[in-house]
Amino acid sequence: MTSAVFLELGPFQWLAIILAMGTGVLFFDALVGHYRHRFGYRLQYAPLAVGTLVILAAVLAAARPSVTWVITALEMCGWGAAVTGLVGFGYHWYYGIVKKPAGLAWFLHYLMYGAPLLFPLMLTSMGLLAVIVAAGLSGARMVFGAPMPTALCLFVAVVLLGSILQAGILHYRGAFNNPAMYLPLSIPVVTVAVALWVAESPSAANETVFAILLWSTLLIGFTGFGMHLRGIDRQMGGLYVALFNLMQGPPQGVPGIFVALAGVGLVAVYLL
Amino acid sequence: MEGDAPITTYRQVLSVAKLSAPLHPISVHFTVALLVTSVICDGMSFVFDVPSLSEAGWWTLVGCCLSTPLTLLTGLVSRMHLPMQESVARSFLRAHMALGPLVFGLLLVMTLWRAARWEEGQTVTLLYLVAVIGVSLVMTLQGYLGGELAYRYGADVKESYRELPGHPPQDQRPVLLSRPLARSERPEERSTS
């Protein structure tokens, strides 16, 4: 494996920066969502605490990639985030669906109107990314039994698929009232398929296609940022009543996940 | 300061200095000007093969990309302080808000592309120039929408206007009345009489 350096930063430093930003957008949406629930369960503070630690560790890792304790801290924070995300998934499943009136009989309803089921798994995925980054910074060429580029491609494929499913169900709730709401179900789906293809049998040709799709996914993420901002502003009073409409409008940070995943894929393609 | 008398002392200068200027219409000029400068420098470098212009093109694009988050942030802050009911102006505002993050995404992509060329010690290609001119056109549209808001509707800047001497106030904030207006006091009656 030959790692390239871009703007004097190695691939795992770039991944650490992307990790910090990706966890940042998750942090924001978890804060808004749990604040809306008035932090009814104390465990709703957990993603904020763990997210803060992951962001700090990732920033430190980007700035000091060769310091051993920083790498260890990043790995520990990563496992912590992974476990916290799984616990959150259990909470969202039980309290957001099972324990609600009619429970699983109204599964689709609660998928749309209950706590977003797959969202905590995004924290798990950021935790796993932290573990991958820590392994890379310590010089490992394999992670989770796969070569580093393959592992990152699989990571992008699986997490992007989860993000597409979550976006799909929530955009379905919004009745796809704007044609742009189909965007997360368009190119990113092809990106998932090509990511799997590249992971299975990488070649110059499919990596080029993968890179084009990743750039497109990145721009779709930024389009999502703008459209979600517009969605918030379409509410009564718009951003002049910011706190209320932030809680009622589309989640502002979520499109950032598409940007972050595209960034991870681009690092895998260009720098690893 | 007494009325509209000319300013003659430094104390009067300080008293009219207003530091609460709307920041978004100011910061947006950095994004626009730096991108345009970058395109011009890179274009001239491509045509006339001048390495220093290529360097200028790269560093102005870096400045553009770094200043744009500030532009986005000040835009959000401006919107949060701007009451606006449903109207044509708000349609402009919504389009402006939707396009803003996309413009930043496009700038980010162009900066990474340009960085790769710069790091390899190469100047820009024709394809890059075509792409960055495309991004500039999107930026132009975004600037037009913002210009409509600021210059036609006075969004964000109107509250900072001072009235020229001899000109009656054009727009006054509505005030709560303690009693209903008499017929002769109503604006529509005054305009017809």
Interface residues (C-beta under 8 A of the other chain):
Chain A: F6 L7 W215 L218 L219 G221 F222 T223 F225 G226 M227 L229 R230 D233 R234 G237 G238 L239 Y240 A242 V259
Chain B: L76 R79 M80 H81 L82 P83 M84 R90 L93 R94 A95 M97 A98 L99 G100 P101 L102 F104 G105 L106 L108 V109 A115 A116 E119
